[in-house]
């Protein structure tokens, strides 16, 4: 080694040592993101998850100075998109939006993925189910409805809101369990979503629906239905006249469809921390709050640790509901 190259090597070594001594972060963290980031959405364009992901991506781009490109990866009841997030390179350049289905799909035997298959970054949203009846229903309060359900033979009351084993079906099962009733006390009529279920409710084909109040909003505002309660810890400020189950019945039961941002497992901690901090700025921004509020979407913040605990609790809750309804294959 020449004298010059020895000096250069020694100087480089000294610089690295000095950087470490003074706590300078690696260039990887300082430069991130140095190129466009892909944001995978497991559901189709135009839906609530897609809309939420796009406002989050736009605000991340504004803050971090690189494009955050939303890609819809649909199929397999959410398995395709959730798998794409989990199997991406853990370098911060592919992240995605997890939805409540990640705590349901493995119980159904659709995938081996669980909430623990990711690096959670932030919980951004939760929409609890409401309990809706038609405007012609004799039940004016959720307590009156519950008493009638208890007194009726199993299957007399009919409900809908989504397909068999979907989040709103499991919300109904959880409510029945919380009241000490069999999972099938109210018969579930599968539907292709909340919109057709609400139409069926208004037409008199159902006794109740358990879908989110934002999804029921159009029929409610048309005067064809009313929401009696929501399965949430607190009222939705957009629908402030709708009480919680705890307020109306003393039942401390809450669930809901939620959305959060995560990366693949083993995301570098410095990148994960930077993304969580940026997502908190998004969550606190007026643009995000206005966007979500105008659509009636609930906003709930959870940092990486809180999001992990939230998903673990929901995973166990969904497992119990699915087993009670005979829908679990685990």
QUIMO-V21930 format. One record per pair of residues at least 6 apart in sequence whose C-alpha atoms are under 6 Angstrom apart, sorted by the first residue. I is the first residue (numbers start at 1). J is the second residue. D is the distance in Angstrom with one decimal. If there is no record, write none. Layout:
BEGIN
((I,J,D) (I,J,D))
END
This chain:
BEGIN
((29,270,6.0) (29,271,6.0) (36,66,5.4) (36,67,4.8) (36,68,5.9) (37,68,4.7) (37,93,4.5) (37,94,5.8) (38,68,5.7) (38,69,4.9) (38,94,4.7) (39,69,5.7) (39,70,4.7) (39,95,5.1) (39,96,4.7) (40,70,5.9) (40,71,4.9) (40,72,5.9) (40,96,4.3) (41,72,4.8) (41,73,6.0) (41,96,5.9) (41,97,5.5) (42,72,6.0) (42,73,5.0) (42,74,5.1) (42,78,5.4) (42,81,3.9) (42,82,5.9) (43,74,5.1) (44,72,5.9) (57,68,5.2) (61,67,5.2) (61,68,5.6) (73,81,4.7) (74,80,6.0) (74,81,5.8) (85,96,5.8) (85,264,5.8) (86,118,6.0) (86,264,4.5) (90,264,5.5) (90,267,4.7) (95,262,5.8) (95,263,4.4) (96,261,5.6) (96,262,5.7) (97,260,5.5) (97,261,4.6) (98,259,5.7) (98,260,5.3) (98,261,6.0) (99,258,5.7) (99,259,4.7) (100,257,5.5) (100,258,5.4) (102,114,5.9) (103,315,4.5) (106,112,5.5) (107,328,5.2) (107,329,5.9) (107,330,5.2) (108,328,5.2) (108,329,5.3) (109,329,5.6) (118,263,5.8) (118,264,4.7) (118,265,4.3) (119,262,5.5) (119,263,5.0) (119,264,5.6) (119,265,4.8) (120,262,4.4) (120,304,5.2) (121,261,5.5) (121,262,4.9) (121,276,5.3) (121,304,4.6) (122,260,5.6) (122,261,5.3) (122,302,5.5) (122,303,4.8) (122,304,5.3) (122,307,6.0) (123,260,4.1) (123,301,5.4) (123,302,4.7) (123,307,5.4) (124,260,5.2) (124,300,5.4) (124,301,5.2) (125,258,5.4) (125,259,5.2) (125,298,5.6) (125,299,4.5) (125,300,4.9) (126,257,5.6) (126,258,4.0) (126,298,5.3) (127,256,5.3) (127,257,5.2) (127,298,5.3) (128,212,5.7) (128,231,5.6) (128,232,5.7) (128,255,5.8) (128,256,3.9) (129,210,5.6) (129,211,4.6) (129,212,4.1) (129,230,5.7) (129,231,5.7) (129,256,5.8) (130,210,5.5) (130,211,5.6) (130,212,5.2) (130,213,5.4) (130,229,5.6) (130,230,4.1) (131,209,5.9) (131,210,4.9) (131,227,5.6) (131,228,5.6) (131,229,5.5) (132,208,5.4) (132,209,5.1) (132,226,5.6) (132,227,4.2) (132,228,5.9) (133,208,4.7) (133,225,5.7) (133,226,5.7) (134,201,5.9) (134,202,5.3) (134,224,5.9) (134,225,4.0) (135,224,5.0) (135,225,4.4) (135,226,6.0) (139,145,5.5) (141,228,5.6) (142,228,5.2) (154,185,4.3) (155,185,5.6) (155,186,5.0) (155,187,4.6) (157,186,5.1) (157,207,6.0) (158,186,5.7) (158,187,4.8) (158,188,6.0) (158,206,5.4) (158,207,5.4) (159,188,5.1) (159,189,6.0) (159,206,5.7) (159,207,6.0) (159,208,4.9) (159,209,5.1) (160,188,5.7) (160,189,5.1) (160,197,5.8) (160,209,5.0) (161,168,5.9) (161,193,5.7) (161,194,4.5) (161,197,5.2) (161,209,5.5) (161,210,5.6) (161,211,5.3) (162,190,5.9) (162,191,5.0) (162,192,5.8) (162,193,4.3) (162,194,5.8) (163,190,4.4) (163,191,5.1) (164,190,5.3) (168,210,5.6) (168,211,5.6) (170,321,5.9) (173,183,5.0) (174,321,5.9) (176,183,5.9) (183,324,6.0) (183,325,5.6) (202,224,5.6) (214,296,5.3) (219,225,6.0) (220,226,5.4) (229,242,5.4) (229,243,5.0) (229,244,5.3) (229,245,5.8) (230,244,4.9) (231,244,5.9) (231,245,5.7) (231,254,4.5) (231,255,6.0) (232,244,5.9) (232,254,4.5) (245,251,5.7) (246,252,5.1) (322,328,5.1))
END
